[in-house]
Amino acid sequence: MKYTFREVIDSDIEEICHFPQSEIELYYMFPITDYPLTKLVLVEHLKNRYNSMVFLYEDKVCGFANFYGVEKDKQCALGNLVVSPDYRNKGVGQFIIETMEQEAQRLYNVNELHIACINENTTGLLLYEKLGYIPFEMSRRLAKDGKIRLMITMKKVFKD
C-alpha cells in the first residue's frame, strides 16, 4: 500500500475521534481523557502538541500522530499515535513511526525520539522493538478504571 501524510485539518478531527474503539484503546492513545474521545477535547489537547499529522491511504485518513516534549537539537517524543480500525495490521503503524522519525530529525534535528507505551499494549511494544526502540524508563500510572498500569518509555537514538 502507498501511504502519504499531511498536517491535520479541522475536518479530520471528528474521524480521528472514532479510531479508538474502546476505553483501553483510548487510554493507549490519550491516557488523560475519558472515552469516547470528543472533538472538543482533542482540539484543545492539540494546542499543546507539535506537528499533528494524519496519514492517508488513497485520501482516506488511516492514522494520526504528533510530537510533544520537543527539545530542538536533542530529543522529542511521539504521541497520540493511533491507527484506524480499518487499517490495522497493514503497515500503517510502521509508516507513521518511520515518517515521524524523519520529520523529527528534519524539523528539530533531534538525536533521539521517545515513545511511551502502556505495558498491556503488546502490539505497540512489539512494533517499537522491531523498529529499534529500547526501553529506558518505567513509571506507574493510575488509569481511569482504577487499575495501576506500567508506562514503558522507549527511545531510538539517531546520532551520538
C-alpha positions as a Markdown table, in Angstrom:
| # | Residue | x | y | z |
|---|---|---|---|---|
| 1 | Met | 0.0 | 0.0 | 0.0 |
| 2 | Lys | 1.1 | 3.6 | -0.7 |
| 3 | Tyr | 0.7 | 6.0 | 2.2 |
| 4 | Thr | 1.0 | 9.7 | 2.3 |
| 5 | Phe | 0.8 | 12.2 | 5.2 |
| 6 | Arg | -0.1 | 15.9 | 5.8 |
| 7 | Glu | -0.9 | 18.2 | 8.7 |
| 8 | Val | -4.3 | 17.7 | 10.4 |
| 9 | Ile | -7.1 | 19.9 | 9.2 |
| 10 | Asp | -10.3 | 20.6 | 11.1 |
| 11 | Ser | -12.4 | 18.1 | 9.1 |
| 12 | Asp | -10.0 | 15.3 | 10.2 |
| 13 | Ile | -10.7 | 15.7 | 13.9 |
| 14 | Glu | -14.1 | 14.0 | 14.1 |
| 15 | Glu | -12.8 | 11.0 | 12.2 |
| 16 | Ile | -9.7 | 10.6 | 14.5 |
| 17 | Cys | -12.0 | 10.7 | 17.5 |
| 18 | His | -13.6 | 7.4 | 16.2 |
| 19 | Phe | -10.3 | 5.5 | 15.9 |
| 20 | Pro | -10.1 | 4.3 | 19.5 |
| 21 | Gln | -12.7 | 1.6 | 19.7 |
| 22 | Ser | -12.8 | 1.1 | 23.5 |
| 23 | Glu | -11.7 | 2.8 | 26.7 |
| 24 | Ile | -8.4 | 0.9 | 26.8 |
| 25 | Glu | -7.6 | 1.8 | 23.2 |
| 26 | Leu | -8.2 | 5.5 | 24.0 |
| 27 | Tyr | -6.0 | 5.1 | 27.1 |
| 28 | Tyr | -3.2 | 3.8 | 24.9 |
| 29 | Met | -3.6 | 6.8 | 22.6 |
| 30 | Phe | -4.5 | 9.5 | 25.1 |
| 31 | Pro | -4.4 | 8.4 | 28.7 |
| 32 | Ile | -5.7 | 11.6 | 30.3 |
| 33 | Thr | -9.2 | 11.8 | 28.9 |
| 34 | Asp | -12.5 | 9.9 | 29.0 |
| 35 | Tyr | -14.0 | 7.6 | 26.5 |
| 36 | Pro | -15.3 | 8.3 | 24.0 |
| 37 | Leu | -12.9 | 10.9 | 22.6 |
| 38 | Thr | -14.7 | 14.1 | 21.6 |
| 39 | Lys | -13.7 | 16.7 | 19.0 |
| 40 | Leu | -13.7 | 19.5 | 21.6 |
| 41 | Val | -11.3 | 17.6 | 23.9 |
| 42 | Leu | -9.0 | 16.6 | 21.0 |
| 43 | Val | -8.9 | 20.2 | 19.6 |
| 44 | Glu | -8.0 | 21.6 | 23.0 |
| 45 | His | -5.3 | 18.9 | 23.5 |
| 46 | Leu | -3.6 | 19.6 | 20.2 |
| 47 | Lys | -2.9 | 23.2 | 21.2 |
| 48 | Asn | -0.1 | 21.7 | 23.4 |
| 49 | Arg | 1.3 | 19.4 | 20.7 |
| 50 | Tyr | 3.6 | 19.8 | 17.7 |
| 51 | Asn | 3.2 | 18.8 | 14.1 |
| 52 | Ser | -0.1 | 16.8 | 14.4 |
| 53 | Met | -0.2 | 14.7 | 11.3 |
| 54 | Val | -2.7 | 12.4 | 9.6 |
| 55 | Phe | -1.7 | 9.5 | 7.5 |
| 56 | Leu | -3.6 | 8.7 | 4.4 |
| 57 | Tyr | -4.3 | 5.8 | 2.0 |
| 58 | Glu | -5.9 | 6.9 | -1.2 |
| 59 | Asp | -7.0 | 10.2 | 0.5 |
| 60 | Lys | -8.7 | 8.3 | 3.4 |
| 61 | Val | -7.4 | 9.1 | 6.9 |
| 62 | Cys | -5.9 | 5.9 | 8.3 |
| 63 | Gly | -3.7 | 7.1 | 11.1 |
| 64 | Phe | -2.7 | 10.0 | 13.4 |
| 65 | Ala | 0.3 | 11.1 | 15.5 |
| 66 | Asn | 2.1 | 14.2 | 16.8 |
| 67 | Phe | 5.1 | 15.3 | 18.9 |
| 68 | Tyr | 5.5 | 16.7 | 22.4 |
| 69 | Gly | 8.4 | 17.4 | 24.7 |
| 70 | Val | 10.4 | 18.9 | 21.8 |
| 71 | Glu | 13.9 | 19.9 | 22.7 |
| 72 | Lys | 15.5 | 21.1 | 19.4 |
| 73 | Asp | 18.9 | 19.5 | 18.7 |
| 74 | Lys | 18.2 | 17.0 | 21.4 |
| 75 | Gln | 15.0 | 14.9 | 21.6 |
| 76 | Cys | 11.3 | 14.8 | 21.3 |
| 77 | Ala | 8.5 | 12.3 | 21.9 |
| 78 | Leu | 6.0 | 10.8 | 19.6 |
| 79 | Gly | 2.5 | 10.9 | 21.0 |
| 80 | Asn | -1.2 | 10.2 | 20.4 |
| 81 | Leu | -0.3 | 7.5 | 17.8 |
| 82 | Val | -3.4 | 5.7 | 16.6 |
| 83 | Val | -4.4 | 3.7 | 13.5 |
| 84 | Ser | -7.9 | 3.5 | 12.1 |
| 85 | Pro | -9.5 | 0.1 | 12.9 |
| 86 | Asp | -9.9 | -0.5 | 9.1 |
| 87 | Tyr | -6.2 | -0.2 | 8.6 |
| 88 | Arg | -4.6 | -2.1 | 11.5 |
| 89 | Asn | -2.1 | -4.8 | 10.7 |
| 90 | Lys | -1.4 | -3.4 | 7.3 |
| 91 | Gly | 1.8 | -1.5 | 7.9 |
| 92 | Val | 0.3 | 1.9 | 8.8 |
| 93 | Gly | 1.8 | 2.0 | 12.3 |
| 94 | Gln | 5.3 | 1.3 | 10.9 |
| 95 | Phe | 4.8 | 4.0 | 8.2 |
| 96 | Ile | 3.7 | 6.5 | 10.8 |
| 97 | Ile | 6.6 | 5.9 | 13.1 |
| 98 | Glu | 9.2 | 5.9 | 10.3 |
| 99 | Thr | 7.7 | 9.1 | 8.9 |
| 100 | Met | 7.6 | 10.8 | 12.2 |
| 101 | Glu | 11.2 | 9.8 | 12.9 |
| 102 | Gln | 12.2 | 11.6 | 9.6 |
| 103 | Glu | 10.1 | 14.6 | 10.5 |
| 104 | Ala | 11.6 | 14.9 | 14.0 |
| 105 | Gln | 15.1 | 14.9 | 12.5 |
| 106 | Arg | 14.2 | 17.2 | 9.7 |
| 107 | Leu | 12.3 | 19.7 | 11.8 |
| 108 | Tyr | 14.1 | 19.6 | 15.1 |
| 109 | Asn | 17.4 | 17.9 | 14.4 |
| 110 | Val | 16.8 | 15.5 | 17.3 |
| 111 | Asn | 19.3 | 12.9 | 18.4 |
| 112 | Glu | 16.6 | 10.6 | 19.8 |
| 113 | Leu | 12.9 | 10.0 | 19.6 |
| 114 | His | 10.9 | 8.7 | 22.6 |
| 115 | Ile | 7.7 | 6.7 | 22.6 |
| 116 | Ala | 5.7 | 5.9 | 25.8 |
| 117 | Cys | 3.6 | 2.7 | 25.8 |
| 118 | Ile | 1.4 | 1.0 | 28.3 |
| 119 | Asn | 2.6 | -2.5 | 29.3 |
| 120 | Glu | -0.7 | -4.1 | 28.1 |
| 121 | Asn | -0.2 | -2.7 | 24.6 |
| 122 | Thr | 1.8 | -5.7 | 23.4 |
| 123 | Thr | 1.2 | -4.9 | 19.7 |
| 124 | Gly | 2.7 | -1.4 | 20.2 |
| 125 | Leu | 5.6 | -2.7 | 22.3 |
| 126 | Leu | 6.5 | -5.3 | 19.7 |
| 127 | Leu | 6.3 | -2.8 | 16.8 |
| 128 | Tyr | 8.5 | -0.3 | 18.6 |
| 129 | Glu | 11.1 | -3.0 | 19.5 |
| 130 | Lys | 11.1 | -4.2 | 15.8 |
| 131 | Leu | 11.8 | -0.6 | 14.7 |
| 132 | Gly | 14.8 | -0.3 | 17.0 |
| 133 | Tyr | 13.4 | 1.3 | 20.2 |
| 134 | Ile | 14.8 | 0.3 | 23.5 |
| 135 | Pro | 13.1 | 0.7 | 27.0 |
| 136 | Phe | 14.8 | 3.2 | 29.3 |
| 137 | Glu | 12.2 | 4.3 | 31.8 |
| 138 | Met | 9.2 | 2.8 | 33.6 |
| 139 | Ser | 6.6 | 4.6 | 35.7 |
| 140 | Arg | 3.3 | 3.6 | 37.3 |
| 141 | Arg | 0.1 | 5.2 | 36.1 |
| 142 | Leu | -3.3 | 5.1 | 37.7 |
| 143 | Ala | -5.9 | 4.6 | 34.9 |
| 144 | Lys | -9.4 | 5.9 | 34.9 |
| 145 | Asp | -10.7 | 2.4 | 35.7 |
| 146 | Gly | -8.7 | 2.5 | 39.0 |
| 147 | Lys | -6.1 | 0.0 | 37.8 |
| 148 | Ile | -2.4 | 0.7 | 38.1 |
| 149 | Arg | -0.6 | 0.3 | 34.7 |
| 150 | Leu | 3.0 | 0.5 | 33.8 |
| 151 | Met | 4.1 | 3.1 | 31.3 |
| 152 | Ile | 7.2 | 2.0 | 29.5 |
| 153 | Thr | 9.2 | 4.8 | 27.7 |
| 154 | Met | 11.4 | 3.7 | 24.9 |
| 155 | Lys | 13.8 | 5.6 | 22.7 |
| 156 | Lys | 15.6 | 5.3 | 19.4 |
| 157 | Val | 18.9 | 7.1 | 19.1 |
| 158 | Phe | 19.7 | 8.5 | 15.7 |
| 159 | Lys | 23.1 | 10.1 | 16.4 |
| 160 | Asp | 25.5 | 10.3 | 19.3 |
